[in-house]
Amino acid sequence: MHFVSSRTRLSRAVVATCGVSALLLAASATAGPGAAAAGPDGPGGDPSRGGAVITVTTAEVGAPGNPSVGVVPFTDAIYPSCADAQQTSSGCQTVGGVRYPYEIGQLEVTVEQWVAFLNTVDPEGRNRLDLYDEPESSSAWPKYGQINLSAGAGNGHHYSVAFPEWADKPYGFANFLRAARFVNSLYNGRLISKQSSSNGDFDYVTYRVRLSSRTERGMYDLARRNATRAHDSGFVVPSQDEWIKAAYYDPNGGGTYSYWKYPTNPGVFGDGDATAPNPTVLNPTTGDVTNAANQPLASYHASGQPAPSWCPAQLQPVACSTVNPIGLDPLTYADLYQGSLSTVGQAETTSPWGTLDQGGNAVEWTDTITAPPTGRNSARVWRRLHGGVSNAPAFQMWPSAVGLQPQDNVFYNHTYPWLGIRIGVIGDLGLGKS
């Protein structure tokens, strides 16, 4: 499944199976590690005190002012500029150039980190901010359900990781508004510690942050539906250019025009998937990567091979292969939902800047606003996404895979379990308030 053709197939399947309510969802779609929780604050308290503490590590991305390249969406080529690109109805985009140093998450935001965030910002479990949907539960969706909501739990404990194996997988049910609220919680939180480190050619920064319950303003003012960055320093959702530079731009000049074809290896533009990374093989009951020695490596659905997949050991395999919240019959379900998310970082293949899993696993949001695919004015805000998916072919990992979605797509909230988040940092964060 990817953001071009399979969305339509899925929409049709859901409509045929689920009736009028699904039709409304489909129409909406086509129109457009590690956290240790502490008790959240009660009303009126300091919103950064008592929240969960999470640890995030970022990769430093330098070479400010690097050249951009031209891409024609979903084609197997890059160009020195759009003036050199082939002329198609899809047009050309200039991507990848960033004039300032910044940081980007080494890993995707995990389920454990997201649960810590949920229990901080929604300690009563009332879901007023629409940060959770029933398909995310292990009972509604055994194969993909990452998080359970318990009405009877105590304050600050209503949300829990569905099974331990999910804790270190990417959170997969994000929309942009959820990603922005997570970033606002980081931005408004308290930066407890900051430590720099290096590993070979790569430089990293590790932050420990006590999350804040304040989510509506911070880096993004969500009172504005087309919210953009409100500050010059702090945690962010990466922009399209920041994301692409971290994934593909080689400061040592490798690849083509200094850009790799995949976030895992330079590849060869124009050869289809011949130089694509190897696909991961997962432990069938834990989702851990078992073939990390087979480099370069990414979690995606390689042509002619099974998609990386697993089912929690606590469940019967038949539940994972048949039970779904959309009401799809087993054959249609098996066709549309094959790939599963793997444990973050275990593919072990780095981008030119030391990030992991920018190729495959979960597709990731950026904060870049774009025109809707029709090119016409729309009441909805559309944003760019990148990264490939464990359920999609190799071309979804190309720099030209400039996907887009409405920032608040309800249809995908209920049907697409591979939408992830990777945080970024701009400016220089000091200890105390971030």
Secondary structure, 3 states (H helix, E strand, C coil): CCCCCHHHHHHHHHHHHHCHHHHHHHHHHHCCCCEECCCCCCCCCCCCCCCCEEEEEEEEECCCCCCCEEECCCCCCCECCHHHCCCCCCCCEEECCCCCCEEEECCCCEHHHHHHHHHHHCCCCCCCCCCCCHHHCCCCCCCCCCEEECCCCCCCCCEEECCHHHCCCECCECCHHHHHHHHHHHHHCEEEEEEEEEECCEEEEEEEEECCCCCCCCCECCCCCCCCECCCCEEECCCHHHHHHHHHECCCCCCECCECCCCCCCCCCCCCCCCCCEECCECCCCCCECCCCCCCEEECCCCCCCCCCCCCCCCCHHHHHHCCCCCCCHHHHHHHCCCCCCCCCCCCCECCCCCECCCECCEEEEEEEECCCCCCCCCCCEEEEECCCCCCCHHHHCCCCCEEEECCCHHHHHHCCCEECCCEEECCCCCEEC
